[in-house]
Amino acid sequence: MVAEVGAVEGAIEGYYFDKKVDKLSEAIEKVMATAHLKAKSIMAEGFSGLTIQQIDFFTRIDLALQDIANIYENQMKLTVEKVDKKAQSILAAVDKMVYNCNKALLSPQMHQMAHEVKAVFNSLPFVDNRPKLTAFFPVFVAPSNREFEILIKCLGNFPALPNSSVKPVLYFNGKEYPSIRNQPDITFSIPLHDLFPLGGNSVHRIRSASFDVTIPYQDNWFWSTFWPSQPFYHYQGSVYLLPESPGKVTIYYTKIREVEERDSIKSDEFKQNSRSIGVEGKTMTKPYTLQAKPGWKIVPETVQFHIIESRGDREHLDTLKNKWEKHLVTPEEVTYLVTTHHYGDGRHCGKILFIITADLVRTHPVEETIKEEFVLKWGESIVIDESKGSWVIRFDSFDGLHNEISGYGKSRFFRVEPSGGKPVIAIDAPEQVTSNYLLSNEQAGG
């Protein structure tokens, strides 16, 4: 990357011009033409995710070159090596920035280049009472079916305008739009639909409209007293119309829900025979238990006693029948008491074969995610419904970049911020899309 402008000396050869051959006017044209080709090449390949930053960057490069041409107009026919050393260093700095700018630049590099562009502007000298234009604002506007005026501001220093009877003029599509304010910035009012007629709006693409601006100044040249004429500085600027929406917002809500799971269990086959007592007339009563599996609980109403075989010579007598009764039911186990009889006198004693069954239940946490999709227009907002669970926002922008955010903060084109105690997704208004690091000190007109 190029160093601070003050450290760039005239010895640096241009990347796109030859100091010993090219006149200053030719060198400026070459660098500007190269910047335009690079910008068009990047945009032609589809938006890269940095396009808006790059549009800002190339806009500033254009203005820097136009300011050089205006300030050093009396040296435009000299070869670059013969012009003012300051002009050489500024042109070399801009030239190197254009050379270094490419589609693959990452955000920190764009920040660095933005600082370098600002250094170029800060190094441009003031000449007499002549204007110095540092930026057009806004760079981006949003489409609308509604008629309204766009205020285009020329930011910079315009010391001679308060005393001038001639107004700056913006020219677009054969029409003239005189300034409506000249201090601290120059402001023009132009209908949105003059710049961008309805019917051409795009869902996914940026449109542009270029215009020309003339700014009068006072010429302190000695002979101007005898042959008065009104000199002007000439600038070209652009406004970019954004797509109808910056992209799709998807909110993913995640909630933990307890899910019930059921299973069944059965005991081994149990057998009880009173013959084993060996004493006539005796009764045998024994407990039989079914244990739940670890981590599971028995569903009480599903417990069942299943008879495989029940016999004995006196089964017909209620008092001597084989009997069973539910003795204990807990979440962990169920116990039955089983009674059989020894009849004696050579008869078959009470005998029973059976199993015990039950349903089991357990709960476990399950993470469930639902998603809600929105397509919001510039400046719109929606409330995040935290009752639906924790949330993550995915933003798929019109130029193919994806952003995710899971808390308060700012991402590309949108912010998540508290409003009335609730989190709100706010889509940035178009003026906020302009790279703040380029305009932060100029939006107030300074």
LODO-436966 format. One record per residue (C-alpha): residue in three letters; z, x, y. Coordinates in steps of 0.02 Angstrom, whole numbers, plus 50000, padded with zeros to 5 digits. Each point is the difference from the previous one (the first is absolute). Example, Ala and Ser with C-alpha at 12.3 -4.5 7.8 and 13.67 -1.06 7.14 Angstrom:
BEGIN
<residu=ala zz=50390 xx=50615 yy=49775> .
<residu=ser zz=49967 xx=50069 yy=50172> .
end
This chain:
BEGIN
<residu=met zz=50000 xx=50000 yy=50000> .
<residu=val zz=49971 xx=50054 yy=50179> .
<residu=ala zz=50148 xx=50065 yy=50099> .
<residu=glu zz=50065 xx=49929 yy=50163> .
<residu=val zz=49859 xx=49997 yy=50128> .
<residu=gly zz=50082 xx=50130 yy=50109> .
<residu=ala zz=49985 xx=50125 yy=49859> .
<residu=val zz=49813 xx=49971 yy=49974> .
<residu=glu zz=49900 xx=50135 yy=50089> .
<residu=gly zz=49818 xx=50003 yy=50051> .
<residu=ala zz=49961 xx=50126 yy=49863> .
<residu=ile zz=50005 xx=49864 yy=49867> .
<residu=glu zz=49824 xx=49959 yy=49947> .
<residu=gly zz=49952 xx=49818 yy=49987> .
<residu=tyr zz=49973 xx=49921 yy=49830> .
<residu=tyr zz=49860 xx=49889 yy=50061> .
<residu=phe zz=49936 xx=50097 yy=50151> .
<residu=asp zz=49958 xx=50178 yy=50051> .
<residu=lys zz=50090 xx=50059 yy=50156> .
<residu=lys zz=49864 xx=50123 yy=50047> .
<residu=val zz=49855 xx=49881 yy=49976> .
<residu=asp zz=50059 xx=49821 yy=50029> .
<residu=lys zz=50028 xx=49933 yy=50173> .
<residu=leu zz=50165 xx=49910 yy=50027> .
<residu=ser zz=49908 xx=49832 yy=50002> .
<residu=glu zz=49914 xx=50042 yy=49835> .
<residu=ala zz=50162 xx=50060 yy=49919> .
<residu=ile zz=50089 xx=49839 yy=50049> .
<residu=glu zz=49857 xx=49895 yy=49930> .
<residu=lys zz=50002 xx=50098 yy=49836> .
<residu=val zz=50187 xx=49981 yy=49974> .
<residu=met zz=49994 xx=49814 yy=50046> .
<residu=ala zz=49851 xx=49969 yy=49886> .
<residu=thr zz=50090 xx=50088 yy=49856> .
<residu=ala zz=50158 xx=49897 yy=50030> .
<residu=his zz=49896 xx=49840 yy=49995> .
<residu=leu zz=49913 xx=50053 yy=49839> .
<residu=lys zz=50167 xx=50039 yy=49918> .
<residu=ala zz=50074 xx=49835 yy=50054> .
<residu=lys zz=49849 xx=49902 yy=49936> .
<residu=ser zz=50000 xx=50097 yy=49837> .
<residu=ile zz=50183 xx=49960 yy=49968> .
<residu=met zz=49979 xx=49816 yy=50042> .
<residu=ala zz=49839 xx=49984 yy=49901> .
<residu=glu zz=50090 xx=50050 yy=49841> .
<residu=gly zz=50120 xx=49855 yy=50017> .
<residu=phe zz=50168 xx=50004 yy=50084> .
<residu=ser zz=50106 xx=50143 yy=49937> .
<residu=gly zz=50172 xx=49939 yy=50054> .
<residu=leu zz=49998 xx=50115 yy=50151> .
<residu=thr zz=49851 xx=49921 yy=50087> .
<residu=ile zz=50100 xx=49919 yy=50139> .
<residu=gln zz=50085 xx=50164 yy=50039> .
<residu=gln zz=49833 xx=50089 yy=49994> .
<residu=ile zz=49919 xx=49872 yy=50115> .
<residu=asp zz=50140 xx=50036 yy=50124> .
<residu=phe zz=49974 xx=50186 yy=49977> .
<residu=phe zz=49812 xx=49998 yy=50027> .
<residu=thr zz=50021 xx=49885 yy=50151> .
<residu=arg zz=50113 xx=50129 yy=50078> .
<residu=ile zz=49878 xx=50140 yy=49959> .
<residu=asp zz=49863 xx=49904 yy=50092> .
<residu=leu zz=50109 xx=49979 yy=50153> .
<residu=ala zz=50048 xx=50184 yy=50001> .
<residu=leu zz=49817 xx=50051 yy=49997> .
<residu=gln zz=49955 xx=49873 yy=50135> .
<residu=asp zz=50141 xx=50065 yy=50110> .
<residu=ile zz=49938 xx=50179 yy=49977> .
<residu=ala zz=49825 xx=49943 yy=50051> .
<residu=asn zz=50068 xx=49911 yy=50154> .
<residu=ile zz=50122 xx=50135 yy=50057> .
<residu=tyr zz=49878 xx=50144 yy=49972> .
<residu=glu zz=49843 xx=49908 yy=50056> .
<residu=asn zz=49949 xx=50143 yy=50116> .
<residu=gln zz=50000 xx=50121 yy=49852> .
<residu=met zz=49905 xx=49894 yy=49875> .
<residu=lys zz=49841 xx=50105 yy=50015> .
<residu=leu zz=50090 xx=50165 yy=49964> .
<residu=thr zz=50013 xx=50072 yy=49825> .
<residu=val zz=50174 xx=49975 yy=49927> .
<residu=glu zz=50046 xx=50184 yy=50015> .
<residu=lys zz=49972 xx=49992 yy=50189> .
<residu=val zz=50100 xx=49843 yy=50038> .
<residu=asp zz=50181 xx=49993 yy=50051> .
<residu=lys zz=50115 xx=50078 yy=49869> .
<residu=lys zz=50106 xx=49845 yy=49999> .
<residu=ala zz=49849 xx=49893 yy=49959> .
<residu=gln zz=49954 xx=50121 yy=49861> .
<residu=ser zz=50172 xx=49990 yy=49920> .
<residu=ile zz=50006 xx=49810 yy=50010> .
<residu=leu zz=49826 xx=49981 yy=49927> .
<residu=ala zz=50041 xx=50124 yy=49861> .
<residu=ala zz=50160 xx=49903 yy=49959> .
<residu=val zz=49908 xx=49833 yy=49989> .
<residu=asp zz=49860 xx=50080 yy=49900> .
<residu=lys zz=50122 xx=50070 yy=49873> .
<residu=met zz=50090 xx=49834 yy=49982> .
<residu=val zz=49836 xx=49913 yy=49962> .
<residu=tyr zz=49959 xx=50135 yy=49874> .
<residu=asn zz=50169 xx=49978 yy=49913> .
<residu=cys zz=49998 xx=49811 yy=49994> .
<residu=asn zz=49945 xx=49927 yy=49834> .
<residu=lys zz=50020 xx=49846 yy=49892> .
<residu=ala zz=50134 xx=50077 yy=49890> .
<residu=leu zz=50125 xx=50034 yy=50141> .
<residu=leu zz=50176 xx=49941 yy=49962> .
<residu=ser zz=50117 xx=49920 yy=50123> .
<residu=pro zz=50100 xx=50156 yy=50049> .
<residu=gln zz=49837 xx=50090 yy=50039> .
<residu=met zz=49944 xx=49854 yy=50105> .
<residu=his zz=50162 xx=50013 yy=50097> .
<residu=gln zz=49967 xx=50185 yy=50030> .
<residu=met zz=49824 xx=49965 yy=50060> .
<residu=ala zz=50066 xx=49862 yy=50112> .
<residu=his zz=50116 xx=50125 yy=50084> .
<residu=glu zz=49852 xx=50117 yy=50024> .
<residu=val zz=49896 xx=49862 yy=50081> .
<residu=lys zz=50144 xx=49966 yy=50120> .
<residu=ala zz=50011 xx=50186 yy=50037> .
<residu=val zz=49817 xx=49997 yy=50049> .
<residu=phe zz=50029 xx=49858 yy=50122> .
<residu=asn zz=50153 xx=50083 yy=50072> .
<residu=ser zz=49900 xx=50159 yy=50029> .
<residu=leu zz=49858 xx=49913 yy=50094> .
<residu=pro zz=50017 xx=50049 yy=50184> .
<residu=phe zz=50007 xx=49882 yy=50147> .
<residu=val zz=49855 xx=50023 yy=50121> .
<residu=asp zz=50031 xx=49940 yy=50177> .
<residu=asn zz=50035 xx=49814 yy=49993> .
<residu=arg zz=49889 xx=49969 yy=49852> .
<residu=pro zz=50047 xx=49883 yy=49857> .
<residu=lys zz=50061 xx=50058 yy=49831> .
<residu=leu zz=49981 xx=49871 yy=49862> .
<residu=thr zz=50102 xx=50033 yy=49843> .
<residu=ala zz=49980 xx=49841 yy=49897> .
<residu=phe zz=49930 xx=49826 yy=49989> .
<residu=phe zz=50122 xx=49866 yy=49944> .
<residu=pro zz=50000 xx=49899 yy=49891> .
<residu=val zz=49895 xx=50087 yy=49870> .
<residu=phe zz=50011 xx=49852 yy=49879> .
<residu=val zz=49998 xx=49811 yy=50025> .
<residu=ala zz=50014 xx=49858 yy=49876> .
<residu=pro zz=49867 xx=49867 yy=49974> .
<residu=ser zz=50031 xx=49823 yy=50061> .
<residu=asn zz=49908 xx=49836 yy=50015> .
<residu=arg zz=50093 xx=49972 yy=50162> .
<residu=glu zz=49926 xx=50055 yy=50165> .
<residu=phe zz=50106 xx=50126 yy=50092> .
<residu=glu zz=49984 xx=50154 yy=50110> .
<residu=ile zz=50029 xx=50176 yy=49938> .
<residu=leu zz=50080 xx=50118 yy=50126> .
<residu=ile zz=49921 xx=50171 yy=49977> .
<residu=lys zz=50104 xx=50136 yy=50083> .
<residu=cys zz=49944 xx=50174 yy=50049> .
<residu=leu zz=50154 xx=50109 yy=49987> .
<residu=gly zz=50017 xx=50162 yy=50098> .
<residu=asn zz=50014 xx=50056 yy=50181> .
<residu=phe zz=49895 xx=49924 yy=50138> .
<residu=pro zz=50070 xx=50069 yy=50164> .
<residu=ala zz=49854 xx=49952 yy=50114> .
<residu=leu zz=49983 xx=49817 yy=49949> .
<residu=pro zz=50133 xx=49926 yy=50116> .
<residu=asn zz=49897 xx=50060 yy=50149> .
<residu=ser zz=49830 xx=49954 yy=49929> .
<residu=ser zz=49904 xx=49846 yy=50053> .
<residu=val zz=49892 xx=50016 yy=49844> .
<residu=lys zz=50069 xx=49930 yy=49838> .
<residu=pro zz=49978 xx=50074 yy=49827> .
<residu=val zz=49876 xx=49899 yy=49897> .
<residu=leu zz=49983 xx=49970 yy=49813> .
<residu=tyr zz=49823 xx=49972 yy=49937> .
<residu=phe zz=49967 xx=49909 yy=49837> .
<residu=asn zz=49842 xx=49920 yy=49934> .
<residu=gly zz=49918 xx=49996 yy=50171> .
<residu=lys zz=50149 xx=49922 yy=50089> .
<residu=glu zz=50119 xx=50074 yy=50128> .
<residu=tyr zz=50188 xx=49973 yy=49994> .
<residu=pro zz=50089 xx=50069 yy=50156> .
<residu=ser zz=50179 xx=50059 yy=49978> .
<residu=ile zz=50140 xx=49876 yy=50032> .
<residu=arg zz=50130 xx=50137 yy=50025> .
<residu=asn zz=49989 xx=50184 yy=50047> .
<residu=gln zz=50178 xx=50066 yy=49991> .
<residu=pro zz=50090 xx=50067 yy=49903> .
<residu=asp zz=49857 xx=49970 yy=49878> .
<residu=ile zz=49827 xx=49928 yy=50022> .
<residu=thr zz=49987 xx=49828 yy=49919> .
<residu=phe zz=49847 xx=49897 yy=49959> .
<residu=ser zz=49997 xx=49821 yy=49936> .
<residu=ile zz=49862 xx=49952 yy=49879> .
<residu=pro zz=49987 xx=49849 yy=49884> .
<residu=leu zz=50025 xx=50040 yy=49817> .
<residu=his zz=49843 xx=49905 yy=49953> .
<residu=asp zz=49896 xx=50100 yy=50125> .
<residu=leu zz=50046 xx=50156 yy=49903> .
<residu=phe zz=49996 xx=49918 yy=49828> .
<residu=pro zz=49902 xx=49837 yy=49987> .
<residu=leu zz=50060 xx=49879 yy=49869> .
<residu=gly zz=49914 xx=49998 yy=49832> .
<residu=gly zz=50003 xx=50185 yy=49967> .
<residu=asn zz=50181 xx=50020 yy=49950> .
<residu=ser zz=50030 xx=50089 yy=49836> .
<residu=val zz=50134 xx=49981 yy=49869> .
<residu=his zz=50000 xx=50184 yy=49956> .
<residu=arg zz=49913 xx=50098 yy=50138> .
<residu=ile zz=50034 xx=50061 yy=50175> .
<residu=arg zz=49873 xx=49960 yy=50136> .
<residu=ser zz=49981 xx=50101 yy=50160> .
<residu=ala zz=49939 xx=49970 yy=50177> .
<residu=ser zz=49963 xx=50145 yy=50118> .
<residu=phe zz=50004 xx=49988 yy=50189> .
<residu=asp zz=49978 xx=50113 yy=50152> .
<residu=val zz=50123 xx=50024 yy=50142> .
<residu=thr zz=49968 xx=50075 yy=50172> .
<residu=ile zz=50148 xx=50061 yy=50102> .
<residu=pro zz=49973 xx=50046 yy=50184> .
<residu=tyr zz=50084 xx=50150 yy=50080> .
<residu=gln zz=50003 xx=50089 yy=50168> .
<residu=asp zz=49887 xx=50152 yy=50015> .
<residu=asn zz=50078 xx=50137 yy=50106> .
<residu=trp zz=49838 xx=50097 yy=50011> .
<residu=phe zz=49970 xx=50056 yy=50180> .
<residu=trp zz=49826 xx=49925 yy=50017> .
<residu=ser zz=50056 xx=49831 yy=49938> .
<residu=thr zz=50058 xx=49969 yy=50180> .
<residu=phe zz=49820 xx=50007 yy=50057> .
<residu=trp zz=49915 xx=49924 yy=49847> .
<residu=pro zz=50127 xx=49876 yy=49933> .
<residu=ser zz=49975 xx=49932 yy=49826> .
<residu=gln zz=50117 xx=49922 yy=49872> .
<residu=pro zz=50027 xx=50113 yy=49848> .
<residu=phe zz=50055 xx=49929 yy=49834> .
<residu=tyr zz=50069 xx=50061 yy=49836> .
<residu=his zz=49918 xx=49920 yy=49849> .
<residu=tyr zz=50088 xx=49961 yy=49837> .
<residu=gln zz=49952 xx=49912 yy=49841> .
<residu=gly zz=50131 xx=49906 yy=49899> .
<residu=ser zz=50010 xx=49886 yy=49850> .
<residu=val zz=50102 xx=49853 yy=49940> .
<residu=tyr zz=50014 xx=49964 yy=49815> .
<residu=leu zz=50015 xx=49825 yy=49926> .
<residu=leu zz=50113 xx=49996 yy=49849> .
<residu=pro zz=49967 xx=49892 yy=49846> .
<residu=glu zz=50073 xx=49825 yy=49999> .
<residu=ser zz=50149 xx=50059 yy=49897> .
<residu=pro zz=50074 xx=50173 yy=49971> .
<residu=gly zz=50012 xx=49961 yy=49814> .
<residu=lys zz=50098 xx=49914 yy=49863> .
<residu=val zz=50189 xx=49997 yy=49993> .
<residu=thr zz=50078 xx=49981 yy=49827> .
<residu=ile zz=50188 xx=49975 yy=49984> .
<residu=tyr zz=50072 xx=50040 yy=49829> .
<residu=tyr zz=50168 xx=49915 yy=49973> .
<residu=thr zz=50106 xx=50065 yy=49857> .
<residu=lys zz=50150 xx=49905 yy=49932> .
<residu=ile zz=50116 xx=50033 yy=49852> .
<residu=arg zz=50018 xx=49845 yy=49891> .
<residu=glu zz=50112 xx=49978 yy=49848> .
<residu=val zz=49892 xx=49948 yy=49854> .
<residu=glu zz=50071 xx=49913 yy=49847> .
<residu=glu zz=49945 xx=50063 yy=49830> .
<residu=arg zz=50037 xx=49907 yy=49838> .
<residu=asp zz=50005 xx=50052 yy=49819> .
<residu=ser zz=50072 xx=49934 yy=49837> .
<residu=ile zz=50116 xx=50072 yy=49873> .
<residu=lys zz=50055 xx=49953 yy=49823> .
<residu=ser zz=50132 xx=50065 yy=49883> .
<residu=asp zz=49976 xx=50069 yy=49828> .
<residu=glu zz=50021 xx=49873 yy=49860> .
<residu=phe zz=50184 xx=49961 yy=49977> .
<residu=lys zz=50072 xx=49940 yy=49833> .
<residu=gln zz=50168 xx=49923 yy=49961> .
<residu=asn zz=50054 xx=49946 yy=49821> .
<residu=ser zz=50176 xx=49933 yy=49963> .
<residu=arg zz=49988 xx=50059 yy=49820> .
<residu=ser zz=50053 xx=50169 yy=50066> .
<residu=ile zz=50172 xx=49926 yy=50042> .
<residu=gly zz=50039 xx=49979 yy=49814> .
<residu=val zz=50138 xx=49873 yy=50033> .
<residu=glu zz=49973 xx=49817 yy=49964> .
<residu=gly zz=50015 xx=49880 yy=50145> .
<residu=lys zz=49996 xx=50134 yy=50133> .
<residu=thr zz=49896 xx=49995 yy=50158> .
<residu=met zz=49904 xx=50148 yy=50076> .
<residu=thr zz=49971 xx=50007 yy=50190> .
<residu=lys zz=49917 xx=50154 yy=50074> .
<residu=pro zz=49925 xx=50044 yy=50170> .
<residu=tyr zz=49820 xx=50057 yy=50019> .
<residu=thr zz=49940 xx=50080 yy=50162> .
<residu=leu zz=49831 xx=50030 yy=50082> .
<residu=gln zz=50000 xx=50138 yy=50131> .
<residu=ala zz=49882 xx=50001 yy=50151> .
<residu=lys zz=49889 xx=50153 yy=50024> .
<residu=pro zz=50062 xx=50124 yy=50130> .
<residu=gly zz=49953 xx=49945 yy=50175> .
<residu=trp zz=49964 xx=49821 yy=49947> .
<residu=lys zz=50102 xx=49841 yy=50009> .
<residu=ile zz=50010 xx=49853 yy=49880> .
<residu=val zz=49938 xx=49832 yy=50065> .
<residu=pro zz=50141 xx=49883 yy=49936> .
<residu=glu zz=49896 xx=49842 yy=49981> .
<residu=thr zz=49876 xx=50088 yy=49886> .
<residu=val zz=50125 xx=50056 yy=49867> .
<residu=gln zz=49957 xx=49925 yy=49830> .
<residu=phe zz=50070 xx=50005 yy=49823> .
<residu=his zz=49860 xx=49996 yy=49869> .
<residu=ile zz=50043 xx=49953 yy=49818> .
<residu=ile zz=49895 xx=50083 yy=49867> .
<residu=glu zz=50102 xx=49929 yy=49854> .
<residu=ser zz=50160 xx=49898 yy=49990> .
<residu=arg zz=50064 xx=49945 yy=49829> .
<residu=gly zz=50154 xx=49955 yy=49898> .
<residu=asp zz=50046 xx=49867 yy=49871> .
<residu=arg zz=50107 xx=49906 yy=50126> .
<residu=glu zz=49886 xx=50006 yy=50150> .
<residu=his zz=49999 xx=49812 yy=49997> .
<residu=leu zz=50182 xx=49994 yy=50053> .
<residu=asp zz=50026 xx=50022 yy=50186> .
<residu=thr zz=50161 xx=50092 yy=49976> .
<residu=leu zz=49922 xx=50128 yy=49883> .
<residu=lys zz=49833 xx=50026 yy=50082> .
<residu=asn zz=49943 xx=50171 yy=50061> .
<residu=lys zz=50032 xx=49999 yy=50186> .
<residu=trp zz=49963 xx=50107 yy=50154> .
<residu=glu zz=50049 xx=49988 yy=50181> .
<residu=lys zz=49965 xx=50097 yy=50157> .
<residu=his zz=50155 xx=50099 yy=50039> .
<residu=leu zz=49956 xx=50113 yy=50145> .
<residu=val zz=49851 xx=50022 yy=50115> .
<residu=thr zz=49996 xx=50137 yy=50132> .
<residu=pro zz=49854 xx=50089 yy=50085> .
<residu=glu zz=50025 xx=50143 yy=49878> .
<residu=glu zz=50026 xx=49909 yy=49834> .
<residu=val zz=50012 xx=49836 yy=49906> .
<residu=thr zz=50119 xx=49967 yy=49854> .
<residu=tyr zz=49998 xx=49861 yy=49869> .
<residu=leu zz=50143 xx=49958 yy=49881> .
<residu=val zz=49935 xx=49953 yy=49826> .
<residu=thr zz=50106 xx=49909 yy=49871> .
<residu=thr zz=49966 xx=49984 yy=49812> .
<residu=his zz=50110 xx=49937 yy=49854> .
<residu=his zz=50046 xx=50058 yy=49823> .
<residu=tyr zz=50002 xx=49844 yy=49891> .
<residu=gly zz=50060 xx=50069 yy=49833> .
<residu=asp zz=49979 xx=49912 yy=49830> .
<residu=gly zz=49835 xx=50089 yy=49971> .
<residu=arg zz=49908 xx=49915 yy=50143> .
<residu=his zz=49884 xx=50093 yy=50119> .
<residu=cys zz=50098 xx=50057 yy=50151> .
<residu=gly zz=49947 xx=49981 yy=50181> .
<residu=lys zz=49860 xx=50121 yy=50045> .
<residu=ile zz=49895 xx=50020 yy=50158> .
<residu=leu zz=49857 xx=50111 yy=50060> .
<residu=phe zz=49960 xx=49998 yy=50188> .
<residu=ile zz=49943 xx=50094 yy=50156> .
<residu=ile zz=50050 xx=49986 yy=50183> .
<residu=thr zz=49869 xx=50003 yy=50139> .
<residu=ala zz=50004 xx=49999 yy=50189> .
<residu=asp zz=49891 xx=50032 yy=50151> .
<residu=leu zz=50038 xx=50150 yy=50110> .
<residu=val zz=49971 xx=50022 yy=50185> .
<residu=arg zz=50004 xx=50145 yy=50120> .
<residu=thr zz=49942 xx=50027 yy=50180> .
<residu=his zz=49922 xx=50153 yy=50077> .
<residu=pro zz=49932 xx=50039 yy=50173> .
<residu=val zz=49813 xx=49989 yy=50027> .
<residu=glu zz=49911 xx=50063 yy=50155> .
<residu=glu zz=49877 xx=49871 yy=50063> .
<residu=thr zz=49873 xx=50033 yy=50137> .
<residu=ile zz=49901 xx=49871 yy=50095> .
<residu=lys zz=49872 xx=50037 yy=50134> .
<residu=glu zz=49943 xx=49909 yy=50155> .
<residu=glu zz=49840 xx=50045 yy=50091> .
<residu=phe zz=49958 xx=49974 yy=50183> .
<residu=val zz=49852 xx=50043 yy=50111> .
<residu=leu zz=50070 xx=50012 yy=50176> .
<residu=lys zz=49908 xx=50022 yy=50163> .
<residu=trp zz=50043 xx=50129 yy=50132> .
<residu=gly zz=50166 xx=49962 yy=50084> .
<residu=glu zz=50057 xx=49873 yy=49868> .
<residu=ser zz=50163 xx=50011 yy=49902> .
<residu=ile zz=50087 xx=49924 yy=49848> .
<residu=val zz=50181 xx=49992 yy=49942> .
<residu=ile zz=50049 xx=50085 yy=49837> .
<residu=asp zz=50100 xx=49879 yy=49891> .
<residu=glu zz=50141 xx=50109 yy=49932> .
<residu=ser zz=50064 xx=49855 yy=49894> .
<residu=lys zz=49855 xx=50038 yy=49883> .
<residu=gly zz=50069 xx=50173 yy=49962> .
<residu=ser zz=49980 xx=50179 yy=50055> .
<residu=trp zz=49829 xx=50034 yy=50075> .
<residu=val zz=49863 xx=50127 yy=50015> .
<residu=ile zz=49851 xx=49977 yy=50114> .
<residu=arg zz=49826 xx=50063 yy=49959> .
<residu=phe zz=49873 xx=50001 yy=50139> .
<residu=asp zz=49816 xx=50019 yy=49955> .
<residu=ser zz=49911 xx=50036 yy=50164> .
<residu=phe zz=49821 xx=49959 yy=50040> .
<residu=asp zz=49951 xx=50183 yy=49993> .
<residu=gly zz=50060 xx=50027 yy=49822> .
<residu=leu zz=50170 xx=50080 yy=50029> .
<residu=his zz=50156 xx=49939 yy=49909> .
<residu=asn zz=50176 xx=50003 yy=50072> .
<residu=glu zz=50166 xx=49951 yy=49920> .
<residu=ile zz=50166 xx=49972 yy=50084> .
<residu=ser zz=50165 xx=49933 yy=49931> .
<residu=gly zz=50112 xx=49995 yy=50152> .
<residu=tyr zz=49999 xx=49995 yy=50189> .
<residu=gly zz=49874 xx=50118 yy=50074> .
<residu=lys zz=49822 xx=50021 yy=50059> .
<residu=ser zz=49845 xx=50031 yy=49899> .
<residu=arg zz=49817 xx=49998 yy=50041> .
<residu=phe zz=49954 xx=49842 yy=50099> .
<residu=phe zz=50166 xx=49911 yy=49967> .
<residu=arg zz=50188 xx=50008 yy=50024> .
<residu=val zz=50147 xx=49927 yy=49905> .
<residu=glu zz=50141 xx=49962 yy=50120> .
<residu=pro zz=50149 xx=49882 yy=50014> .
<residu=ser zz=49979 xx=49837 yy=50095> .
<residu=gly zz=50136 xx=49868 yy=50004> .
<residu=gly zz=50090 xx=50089 yy=49858> .
<residu=lys zz=49848 xx=49996 yy=49887> .
<residu=pro zz=49870 xx=50132 yy=49960> .
<residu=val zz=49831 xx=49964 yy=50077> .
<residu=ile zz=49829 xx=50076 yy=49967> .
<residu=ala zz=49913 xx=50019 yy=50169> .
<residu=ile zz=49818 xx=50049 yy=50008> .
<residu=asp zz=49973 xx=50118 yy=50146> .
<residu=ala zz=49907 xx=49933 yy=50149> .
<residu=pro zz=49836 xx=50094 yy=50034> .
<residu=glu zz=50068 xx=50103 yy=50144> .
<residu=gln zz=50133 xx=50069 yy=49882> .
<residu=val zz=49867 xx=50057 yy=49878> .
<residu=thr zz=49940 xx=50130 yy=50124> .
<residu=ser zz=50074 xx=50168 yy=49953> .
<residu=asn zz=50164 xx=50003 yy=50093> .
<residu=tyr zz=50009 xx=50188 yy=49996> .
<residu=leu zz=49843 xx=50006 yy=50107> .
<residu=leu zz=50047 xx=49864 yy=50125> .
<residu=ser zz=50190 xx=50007 yy=50003> .
<residu=asn zz=50009 xx=50082 yy=50171> .
<residu=glu zz=49853 xx=49911 yy=50076> .
<residu=gln zz=50022 xx=49815 yy=49970> .
<residu=ala zz=50105 xx=49987 yy=50156> .
<residu=gly zz=49855 xx=50070 yy=50099> .
<residu=gly zz=50062 xx=50179 yy=50006> .
end
